[in-house]
């Protein structure tokens, strides 16, 4: 059942809300006639080459040709060990988690900036009560005294010139820039994990070569020692054989150190404490496929996250010019309040005690010592800076792809030539040992050819590593890995 007091409360609240709503709607109609100052954003025209330098023409002959950058990382790196490492890193890496938090922070910044476009509404009330004794003296009323009030207020600064809309536009562009920065972090992480894994497998192969070489040289030392004790060869031959043995044995602990440190670095990328990781895949350093598709250079502008991040920064800078321009125009602020009050609970919501008022103010900057013009010039210069940075980022992306394509081609040639060198060095070492055992040459020839073979074998692993890393470089340069 509705009491008379409750009926008064609801009636007065509804009446006050209608007055405030009418005022808000009146100003809103004026607000819709406002405009947004400042330049509208248009993507800068950036000339793109018809093809990447170093690319196979067949790979980019069709506008719809696929690009290696469109592939998911699991379709590019087929090693199960590497796939597991990348998956773990994307889930646990500290930089990826930090980038995700930065996106959330920018979402909150956008919400703050957008809130300025709307009115603020507050509700409040006050009350006082006292029970005064009769002993206070003559002239002072005694008994219970009470009073109270209830009010609803609203304030709004209409965005006639688009000041707050431009600020929201800038905040939204910053949010998108941060989202692209997060994807750039993921791309970089895929590259880092793949690079660390291939480097680790190269160290494994070099360690295996050193251990096998050490065994061979230890056998050679034993044979030479037997010959020296029998008087067939001089002591200098034994010392030269020992020199070869110690060269290989000294290399092993250095490689083991590098392997363990590389494992620790890889574990950091995984978001884990130092420790071992799996790296036993024998096919890790196999040559990558030939004729890798690169797509059209113009598509790179839509795929590389660093380019898209730079463009969003440019959009934000363009919006800030509108913010600076809006400061030159008058700003209107409107506020209104409605409430009721009384000296007792029964009269608190009496219509005769209502109070409704509205205030409007208009302020036009006249002189601020050049501050407003300085802010406008600053925003214009910052936009020009962002434009140059955008152009630089695109130019750097084209360079990255070209360098990666050249590396893929040249590393393949280097690996093929190094394989021939290893075969020739192995045969030269075999012939030198045969000649030495037959007494046709000195041990110096064996020393020289064996040293050359060992160096050639290690260099072959280095070129195989470089060829594997060229695929990682190309995939990252084409913008792959963040999807």
RODO-2510 file (C-alpha; in nm, 4 decimals, decimal comma):
residues 483
     n   res          X          Y          Z
     1     x     0,0000     0,0000     0,0000
     2     x     0,1410     0,3399    -0,0969
     3     x     0,1714     0,5944     0,1844
     4     x     0,1107     0,9700     0,1265
     5     x     0,4769     1,0415     0,2003
     6     x     0,5979     0,7844    -0,0542
     7     x     0,3555     0,9260    -0,3107
     8     x     0,4991     1,2748    -0,2562
     9     x     0,8521     1,1416    -0,2946
    10     x     0,7829     0,9693    -0,6259
    11     x     0,5813     1,2630    -0,7588
    12     x     0,8463     1,5221    -0,6841
    13     x     1,1307     1,3054    -0,8099
    14     x     0,9492     1,2474    -1,1369
    15     x     0,8787     1,6213    -1,1739
    16     x     1,2417     1,7144    -1,1059
    17     x     1,3702     1,4549    -1,3490
    18     x     1,1386     1,5886    -1,6197
    19     x     1,2735     1,9410    -1,5764
    20     x     1,6349     1,8265    -1,5885
    21     x     1,5714     1,5932    -1,8825
    22     x     1,4015     1,8750    -2,0744
    23     x     1,7054     2,0973    -2,0234
    24     x     1,9442     1,8237    -2,1305
    25     x     1,7448     1,7469    -2,4451
    26     x     1,7307     2,1156    -2,5364
    27     x     2,1060     2,1509    -2,5210
    28     x     2,1550     1,8151    -2,6938
    29     x     1,9640     1,9454    -2,9959
    30     x     2,2085     2,2348    -3,0124
    31     x     2,4990     1,9983    -2,9689
    32     x     2,3953     1,8000    -3,2754
    33     x     2,4424     2,1156    -3,4797
    34     x     2,8058     2,1366    -3,3696
    35     x     3,1041     2,0351    -3,5778
    36     x     3,4356     1,8585    -3,5356
    37     x     3,7318     2,0795    -3,6107
    38     x     4,0666     1,9529    -3,7281
    39     x     4,1776     1,7561    -4,0355
    40     x     4,0150     1,4276    -4,1271
    41     x     4,2614     1,1416    -4,1503
    42     x     4,3553     0,9990    -4,4879
    43     x     4,6157     0,7269    -4,5290
    44     x     4,9302     0,8761    -4,6859
    45     x     5,0147     0,7576    -5,0340
    46     x     5,3307     0,5508    -5,0067
    47     x     5,4843     0,4192    -5,3295
    48     x     5,5591     0,0479    -5,3192
    49     x     5,7948    -0,1430    -5,5489
    50     x     5,6384    -0,3888    -5,7950
    51     x     5,8434    -0,6737    -5,6454
    52     x     6,0836    -0,7343    -5,3628
    53     x     6,4507    -0,7233    -5,4493
    54     x     6,5805    -1,0786    -5,4446
    55     x     6,2372    -1,2359    -5,4911
    56     x     6,1558    -1,4953    -5,7508
    57     x     5,9270    -1,3304    -6,0089
    58     x     5,7091    -1,6394    -6,0221
    59     x     5,6341    -1,6025    -5,6523
    60     x     5,4723    -1,2596    -5,6931
    61     x     5,3387    -1,2756    -6,0480
    62     x     4,9736    -1,2979    -5,9384
    63     x     4,7936    -1,0377    -5,7254
    64     x     4,6276    -1,3239    -5,5366
    65     x     4,9503    -1,5132    -5,4750
    66     x     4,9842    -1,6352    -5,1192
    67     x     5,2644    -1,5131    -4,8997
    68     x     5,4723    -1,7020    -4,6487
    69     x     5,3642    -1,4347    -4,4006
    70     x     5,0015    -1,5532    -4,4293
    71     x     5,0912    -1,8955    -4,2926
    72     x     5,0575    -1,9888    -3,9287
    73     x     5,3917    -2,0505    -3,7594
    74     x     5,3066    -2,4186    -3,7107
    75     x     5,2867    -2,4568    -4,0904
    76     x     5,6321    -2,3026    -4,1376
    77     x     5,8269    -2,4640    -3,8552
    78     x     5,7520    -2,8356    -3,8695
    79     x     5,9827    -2,9588    -3,5908
    80     x     5,7622    -3,0912    -3,3057
    81     x     6,0126    -2,9738    -3,0450
    82     x     6,0156    -2,6217    -3,1860
    83     x     5,6366    -2,6115    -3,2129
    84     x     5,6040    -2,7053    -2,8460
    85     x     5,8556    -2,4390    -2,7477
    86     x     5,6747    -2,1670    -2,9437
    87     x     5,3385    -2,2689    -2,8024
    88     x     5,4738    -2,2566    -2,4464
    89     x     5,6416    -1,9211    -2,5065
    90     x     5,3262    -1,7607    -2,6471
    91     x     5,1388    -1,8698    -2,3343
    92     x     5,3959    -1,7807    -2,0685
    93     x     5,6401    -1,5235    -2,2056
    94     x     5,6763    -1,2172    -1,9849
    95     x     5,6853    -0,9672    -2,2728
    96     x     5,3653    -1,1105    -2,4209
    97     x     5,1909    -1,0840    -2,0844
    98     x     5,3134    -0,7271    -2,0369
    99     x     5,1881    -0,6353    -2,3848
   100     x     4,8460    -0,7814    -2,3011
   101     x     4,8266    -0,5699    -1,9860
   102     x     4,9158    -0,2590    -2,1851
   103     x     4,6200    -0,3248    -2,4131
   104     x     4,3915    -0,3434    -2,1090
   105     x     4,5410    -0,0208    -1,9754
   106     x     4,4711     0,1552    -2,3041
   107     x     4,1140     0,0243    -2,3019
   108     x     4,0674     0,1968    -1,9676
   109     x     4,2220     0,5160    -2,1084
   110     x     3,9733     0,5075    -2,3951
   111     x     3,6854     0,4651    -2,1521
   112     x     3,8076     0,7667    -1,9540
   113     x     3,8426     0,9820    -2,2659
   114     x     3,5004     0,8832    -2,3990
   115     x     3,3267     0,9602    -2,0686
   116     x     3,3913     1,3327    -2,1178
   117     x     3,1311     1,3443    -2,3963
   118     x     2,8447     1,2667    -2,1593
   119     x     2,6727     1,4608    -1,8798
   120     x     2,7502     1,3845    -1,5191
   121     x     2,4560     1,3181    -1,2860
   122     x     2,4790     1,3133    -0,9085
   123     x     2,2247     1,2560    -0,6364
   124     x     2,2601     1,3615    -0,2766
   125     x     2,0877     1,4604     0,0394
   126     x     2,1522     1,6114     0,3775
   127     x     1,9870     1,5980     0,7155
   128     x     2,0326     1,7401     1,0620
   129     x     1,8581     1,6656     1,3877
   130     x     1,8985     1,7757     1,7471
   131     x     1,7121     1,7435     2,0784
   132     x     1,7685     2,0692     2,2680
   133     x     1,7096     2,0817     2,6433
   134     x     1,4974     2,3553     2,8052
   135     x     1,7853     2,4530     3,0346
   136     x     1,9670     2,6422     2,7588
   137     x     1,8013     2,9653     2,8620
   138     x     1,5319     3,2015     2,7508
   139     x     1,5084     3,2867     2,3867
   140     x     1,6469     2,9505     2,2697
   141     x     1,3912     2,7022     2,1443
   142     x     1,3844     2,3673     2,3122
   143     x     1,2721     2,0303     2,1953
   144     x     1,3523     1,8322     1,8781
   145     x     1,4818     2,0199     1,5722
   146     x     1,5194     1,8466     1,2347
   147     x     1,5785     1,9558     0,8767
   148     x     1,6810     1,7852     0,5541
   149     x     1,7031     1,8085     0,1778
   150     x     1,7256     1,5808    -0,1270
   151     x     1,8604     1,6917    -0,4659
   152     x     1,9459     1,5630    -0,8125
   153     x     2,2120     1,7496    -1,0148
   154     x     2,3465     1,7264    -1,3678
   155     x     2,6338     1,9016    -1,5464
   156     x     2,7448     1,8927    -1,9056
   157     x     2,9925     2,0621    -2,1362
   158     x     2,8501     2,0227    -2,4887
   159     x     3,1145     1,9137    -2,7379
   160     x     3,0299     2,1708    -3,0047
   161     x     3,3762     2,1706    -3,1655
   162     x     3,4598     1,8029    -3,1252
   163     x     3,7173     1,8486    -2,8500
   164     x     3,6166     1,5374    -2,6604
   165     x     3,5357     1,3445    -2,9759
   166     x     3,8863     1,4104    -3,1048
   167     x     4,0320     1,3054    -2,7729
   168     x     3,8294     0,9855    -2,7942
   169     x     3,9478     0,9320    -3,1502
   170     x     4,3087     0,9720    -3,0384
   171     x     4,2579     0,7322    -2,7458
   172     x     4,0958     0,4756    -2,9749
   173     x     4,3890     0,4988    -3,2170
   174     x     4,6305     0,4545    -2,9266
   175     x     4,4372     0,1442    -2,8227
   176     x     4,4649    -0,0017    -3,1726
   177     x     4,8327     0,0908    -3,1823
   178     x     4,8857    -0,0957    -2,8570
   179     x     4,6978    -0,3954    -2,9958
   180     x     4,9275    -0,4007    -3,2989
   181     x     5,2268    -0,3590    -3,0677
   182     x     5,1096    -0,6690    -2,8819
   183     x     5,1004    -0,8606    -3,2092
   184     x     5,4473    -0,7321    -3,2944
   185     x     5,5682    -0,8748    -2,9639
   186     x     5,4196    -1,2129    -3,0555
   187     x     5,5870    -1,2006    -3,3976
   188     x     5,9220    -1,1155    -3,2406
   189     x     5,8797    -1,3917    -2,9845
   190     x     5,8197    -1,6549    -3,2537
   191     x     6,1361    -1,5358    -3,4262
   192     x     6,3368    -1,5375    -3,1043
   193     x     6,2308    -1,8888    -3,0050
   194     x     6,2951    -2,0301    -3,3526
   195     x     6,6322    -1,8540    -3,3715
   196     x     6,7389    -1,9776    -3,0287
   197     x     6,6314    -2,3324    -3,1150
   198     x     6,8227    -2,3447    -3,4437
   199     x     7,1296    -2,1950    -3,2771
   200     x     7,1027    -2,4605    -3,0079
   201     x     7,0821    -2,7402    -3,2654
   202     x     7,3867    -2,5949    -3,4450
   203     x     7,5823    -2,6017    -3,1186
   204     x     7,4721    -2,9634    -3,0705
   205     x     7,6087    -3,0561    -3,4131
   206     x     7,9346    -2,8729    -3,3510
   207     x     7,9709    -3,0531    -3,0180
   208     x     7,9094    -3,3879    -3,1862
   209     x     8,1725    -3,3074    -3,4525
   210     x     8,4213    -3,2046    -3,1840
   211     x     8,3606    -3,5211    -2,9831
   212     x     8,3984    -3,7429    -3,2913
   213     x     8,7100    -3,5536    -3,3965
   214     x     8,8535    -3,5953    -3,0471
   215     x     8,8075    -3,9723    -3,0645
   216     x     8,9815    -3,9871    -3,4019
   217     x     9,2704    -3,7730    -3,2808
   218     x     9,3100    -3,9748    -2,9611
   219     x     9,3473    -4,2855    -3,1757
   220     x     9,6022    -4,1013    -3,3882
   221     x     9,7991    -4,0041    -3,0764
   222     x     9,8116    -4,3656    -2,9610
   223     x     9,9310    -4,4800    -3,3029
   224     x    10,1944    -4,2062    -3,3232
   225     x    10,3159    -4,2800    -2,9695
   226     x    10,3633    -4,6464    -3,0630
   227     x    10,5556    -4,5488    -3,3755
   228     x    10,7704    -4,3023    -3,1795
   229     x    10,8534    -4,5608    -2,9150
   230     x    10,9567    -4,7999    -3,1914
   231     x    11,1811    -4,5362    -3,3438
   232     x    10,9802    -4,5089    -3,6659
   233     x    10,8852    -4,1402    -3,6224
   234     x    11,0423    -3,8489    -3,4339
   235     x    10,9106    -3,7108    -3,1084
   236     x    10,7923    -3,3988    -3,2900
   237     x    10,5277    -3,6049    -3,4697
   238     x    10,3887    -3,7191    -3,1348
   239     x    10,3753    -3,3606    -3,0087
   240     x    10,1936    -3,2491    -3,3240
   241     x     9,9398    -3,5295    -3,2829
   242     x     9,8850    -3,4258    -2,9203
   243     x     9,8364    -3,0682    -3,0393
   244     x     9,5480    -3,1821    -3,2587
   245     x     9,3963    -3,3790    -2,9692
   246     x     9,4105    -3,0889    -2,7255
   247     x     9,2631    -2,8499    -2,9815
   248     x     8,9514    -3,0654    -3,0061
   249     x     8,9298    -3,1376    -2,6326
   250     x     8,9548    -2,7646    -2,5478
   251     x     8,6664    -2,6874    -2,7833
   252     x     8,4254    -2,9282    -2,6114
   253     x     8,3812    -2,7472    -2,2752
   254     x     8,3386    -2,4160    -2,4571
   255     x     8,0592    -2,5621    -2,6683
   256     x     7,8981    -2,7211    -2,3615
   257     x     7,9038    -2,3815    -2,1925
   258     x     7,7351    -2,2173    -2,4900
   259     x     7,4718    -2,4927    -2,5040
   260     x     7,3743    -2,4582    -2,1398
   261     x     7,3655    -2,0780    -2,1589
   262     x     7,1559    -2,0987    -2,4751
   263     x     6,9150    -2,3303    -2,2937
   264     x     6,8845    -2,0770    -2,0116
   265     x     6,8129    -1,7997    -2,2618
   266     x     6,5473    -2,0122    -2,4290
   267     x     6,3889    -2,0933    -2,0939
   268     x     6,3597    -1,7202    -2,0234
   269     x     6,1652    -1,6807    -2,3479
   270     x     5,9399    -1,9596    -2,2221
   271     x     5,8793    -1,7698    -1,8983
   272     x     6,0556    -2,0432    -1,6996
   273     x     6,3520    -2,0745    -1,4665
   274     x     6,6937    -2,1817    -1,6054
   275     x     6,7126    -2,5467    -1,7013
   276     x     6,7370    -2,7895    -1,9926
   277     x     6,5067    -2,7938    -2,2952
   278     x     6,4412    -3,0590    -2,5563
   279     x     6,6629    -3,0191    -2,8658
   280     x     6,7254    -3,3520    -3,0340
   281     x     6,5430    -3,3248    -3,3680
   282     x     6,7948    -3,4417    -3,6346
   283     x     6,6105    -3,2577    -3,9148
   284     x     6,6140    -2,9119    -3,7542
   285     x     6,8906    -2,7753    -3,9792
   286     x     6,7619    -2,9299    -4,3004
   287     x     6,7535    -2,6830    -4,5930
   288     x     6,4279    -2,4820    -4,6104
   289     x     6,2016    -2,5176    -4,9153
   290     x     6,2919    -2,3281    -5,2316
   291     x     6,0767    -2,0721    -5,4170
   292     x     5,9157    -1,9408    -5,1006
   293     x     5,6164    -1,7145    -5,1869
   294     x     5,6445    -1,3526    -5,0798
   295     x     5,3257    -1,1947    -5,2189
   296     x     5,2962    -0,8400    -5,3454
   297     x     5,4893    -0,5674    -5,1626
   298     x     5,1724    -0,3601    -5,1237
   299     x     5,0178    -0,6325    -4,9074
   300     x     5,2983    -0,5871    -4,6588
   301     x     5,1334    -0,2637    -4,5453
   302     x     4,8327    -0,4640    -4,4252
   303     x     5,0239    -0,7514    -4,2676
   304     x     5,3200    -0,6156    -4,0718
   305     x     5,2062    -0,5162    -3,7209
   306     x     5,4794    -0,2548    -3,6811
   307     x     5,3530    -0,0717    -3,9917
   308     x     4,9943    -0,0815    -3,8680
   309     x     5,1060     0,0339    -3,5241
   310     x     5,2887     0,3297    -3,6811
   311     x     4,9767     0,4202    -3,8793
   312     x     4,7591     0,4199    -3,5665
   313     x     5,0117     0,6499    -3,4010
   314     x     4,9750     0,8785    -3,7024
   315     x     4,5948     0,8692    -3,6686
   316     x     4,6232     0,9636    -3,3016
   317     x     4,8549     1,2535    -3,3848
   318     x     4,6096     1,3744    -3,6505
   319     x     4,3264     1,3704    -3,3945
   320     x     4,5357     1,5742    -3,1522
   321     x     4,5415     1,8579    -3,4073
   322     x     4,1612     1,8697    -3,3779
   323     x     4,1942     1,8784    -2,9994
   324     x     4,4322     2,1744    -3,0236
   325     x     4,2095     2,3602    -3,2717
   326     x     3,9003     2,3163    -3,0538
   327     x     4,0755     2,5072    -2,7755
   328     x     4,0427     2,8285    -2,9825
   329     x     3,6612     2,8229    -2,9723
   330     x     3,4212     2,9147    -2,6904
   331     x     3,3303     2,6454    -2,4429
   332     x     2,9761     2,6219    -2,3047
   333     x     2,9074     2,4546    -1,9733
   334     x     2,5603     2,3786    -1,8391
   335     x     2,4569     2,2591    -1,4972
   336     x     2,1239     2,2121    -1,3294
   337     x     1,9915     2,0894    -1,0003
   338     x     1,6545     2,0135    -0,8491
   339     x     1,5639     1,9188    -0,4973
   340     x     1,3265     1,9400    -0,2067
   341     x     1,3742     2,0212     0,1604
   342     x     1,1932     2,0776     0,4866
   343     x     1,2303     2,1135     0,8593
   344     x     1,0710     1,7785     0,9375
   345     x     1,0234     1,4367     0,7839
   346     x     0,6627     1,5105     0,7004
   347     x     0,7475     1,8321     0,5133
   348     x     1,0713     1,7102     0,3522
   349     x     0,9009     1,6244     0,0247
   350     x     0,6394     1,9001     0,0301
   351     x     0,6120     2,0569    -0,3216
   352     x     0,6296     2,4005    -0,1629
   353     x     0,9843     2,3242    -0,0544
   354     x     1,1191     2,2360    -0,3973
   355     x     1,4123     2,4176    -0,5572
   356     x     1,5112     2,3978    -0,9248
   357     x     1,7851     2,6015    -1,0863
   358     x     2,0102     2,5941    -1,3917
   359     x     2,3382     2,7664    -1,4700
   360     x     2,5032     2,8175    -1,8054
   361     x     2,8380     2,9752    -1,8812
   362     x     3,0234     3,0567    -2,2008
   363     x     3,3987     3,1185    -2,2065
   364     x     3,5985     3,2395    -2,5054
   365     x     3,9810     3,2474    -2,4860
   366     x     4,1107     3,5966    -2,5671
   367     x     4,4767     3,6003    -2,4671
   368     x     4,6870     3,3188    -2,3242
   369     x     5,0350     3,4332    -2,4224
   370     x     5,0578     3,2127    -2,7329
   371     x     4,9767     2,8917    -2,5454
   372     x     4,6947     2,7835    -2,7761
   373     x     4,8902     2,8534    -3,0934
   374     x     5,1892     2,6742    -2,9469
   375     x     4,9747     2,3695    -2,8687
   376     x     4,8438     2,3682    -3,2251
   377     x     5,1925     2,3963    -3,3748
   378     x     5,3171     2,1224    -3,1423
   379     x     5,0400     1,8851    -3,2526
   380     x     5,1103     1,9626    -3,6186
   381     x     5,4823     1,8961    -3,5777
   382     x     5,4093     1,5737    -3,3899
   383     x     5,1860     1,4575    -3,6726
   384     x     5,4640     1,5301    -3,9206
   385     x     5,7010     1,3289    -3,7034
   386     x     5,4579     1,0358    -3,6964
   387     x     5,4207     1,0587    -4,0745
   388     x     5,7969     1,0350    -4,1220
   389     x     5,8099     0,7463    -3,8747
   390     x     5,5324     0,5706    -4,0700
   391     x     5,7253     0,6123    -4,3951
   392     x     6,0464     0,4962    -4,2287
   393     x     5,8754     0,1864    -4,0902
   394     x     5,7489     0,0925    -4,4367
   395     x     6,0908     0,1483    -4,5932
   396     x     6,2479    -0,0632    -4,3201
   397     x     5,9961    -0,3404    -4,3844
   398     x     6,0843    -0,3508    -4,7550
   399     x     6,4517    -0,3623    -4,6598
   400     x     6,3903    -0,6480    -4,4152
   401     x     6,2136    -0,8600    -4,6764
   402     x     6,4787    -0,7911    -4,9394
   403     x     6,7614    -0,8739    -4,6982
   404     x     6,5858    -1,1933    -4,5949
   405     x     6,5337    -1,3036    -4,9562
   406     x     6,8977    -1,2348    -5,0375
   407     x     7,0005    -1,4308    -4,7270
   408     x     6,7860    -1,7294    -4,8278
   409     x     6,9499    -1,7380    -5,1721
   410     x     7,3084    -1,6730    -5,0658
   411     x     7,3016    -1,8958    -4,7596
   412     x     7,1863    -2,1825    -4,9798
   413     x     7,4774    -2,1242    -5,2177
   414     x     7,7223    -2,0977    -4,9263
   415     x     7,5973    -2,4227    -4,7745
   416     x     7,6338    -2,6079    -5,1046
   417     x     7,9883    -2,4808    -5,1524
   418     x     8,0777    -2,5620    -4,7919
   419     x     7,9566    -2,9178    -4,8396
   420     x     8,1961    -2,9518    -5,1337
   421     x     8,4748    -2,8055    -4,9203
   422     x     8,4124    -3,0585    -4,6428
   423     x     8,4176    -3,3465    -4,8918
   424     x     8,7451    -3,2228    -5,0394
   425     x     8,9003    -3,1658    -4,6959
   426     x     8,7966    -3,5138    -4,5784
   427     x     8,9569    -3,6745    -4,8838
   428     x     9,2722    -3,4646    -4,8421
   429     x     9,2981    -3,5773    -4,4795
   430     x     9,2542    -3,9415    -4,5794
   431     x     9,5256    -3,9176    -4,8437
   432     x     9,7620    -3,7381    -4,6049
   433     x     9,7263    -4,0160    -4,3480
   434     x     9,7892    -4,2806    -4,6129
   435     x    10,1027    -4,0956    -4,7309
   436     x    10,2235    -4,0532    -4,3730
   437     x    10,1729    -4,4179    -4,2871
   438     x    10,3646    -4,5056    -4,6030
   439     x    10,6497    -4,2728    -4,5058
   440     x    10,5973    -4,0469    -4,8077
   441     x    10,5327    -3,7270    -4,6074
   442     x    10,5772    -3,5717    -4,2648
   443     x    10,3151    -3,5447    -3,9941
   444     x    10,2906    -3,1736    -4,0665
   445     x    10,0778    -3,2534    -4,3717
   446     x     9,8445    -3,4650    -4,1566
   447     x     9,8273    -3,1830    -3,9021
   448     x     9,7390    -2,9268    -4,1679
   449     x     9,4755    -3,1309    -4,3494
   450     x     9,3126    -3,2520    -4,0289
   451     x     9,2902    -2,8960    -3,8973
   452     x     9,1375    -2,7820    -4,2244
   453     x     8,8796    -3,0619    -4,2133
   454     x     8,7764    -2,9839    -3,8578
   455     x     8,7370    -2,6149    -3,9379
   456     x     8,5414    -2,6935    -4,2551
   457     x     8,3020    -2,9219    -4,0665
   458     x     8,2313    -2,6561    -3,8045
   459     x     8,1813    -2,3944    -4,0762
   460     x     7,9373    -2,6237    -4,2561
   461     x     7,7218    -2,6367    -3,9454
   462     x     7,7397    -2,2568    -3,9278
   463     x     7,6178    -2,2215    -4,2868
   464     x     7,3391    -2,4748    -4,2233
   465     x     7,2381    -2,2674    -3,9216
   466     x     7,2478    -1,9497    -4,1320
   467     x     7,0248    -2,1090    -4,3957
   468     x     6,7711    -2,2179    -4,1312
   469     x     6,7761    -1,8718    -3,9751
   470     x     6,7188    -1,7096    -4,3142
   471     x     6,3762    -1,8779    -4,3197
   472     x     6,3021    -1,7325    -3,9749
   473     x     6,4180    -1,3922    -4,0948
   474     x     6,2006    -1,4049    -4,4072
   475     x     5,8931    -1,5240    -4,2177
   476     x     5,9233    -1,2407    -3,9674
   477     x     5,9996    -0,9796    -4,2338
   478     x     5,6791    -1,0767    -4,4175
   479     x     5,4780    -1,0211    -4,1003
   480     x     5,4108    -1,3833    -4,0131
   481     x     5,3868    -1,5362    -3,6691
   482     x     5,1500    -1,3077    -3,4760
   483     x     4,8234    -1,4637    -3,5962
***
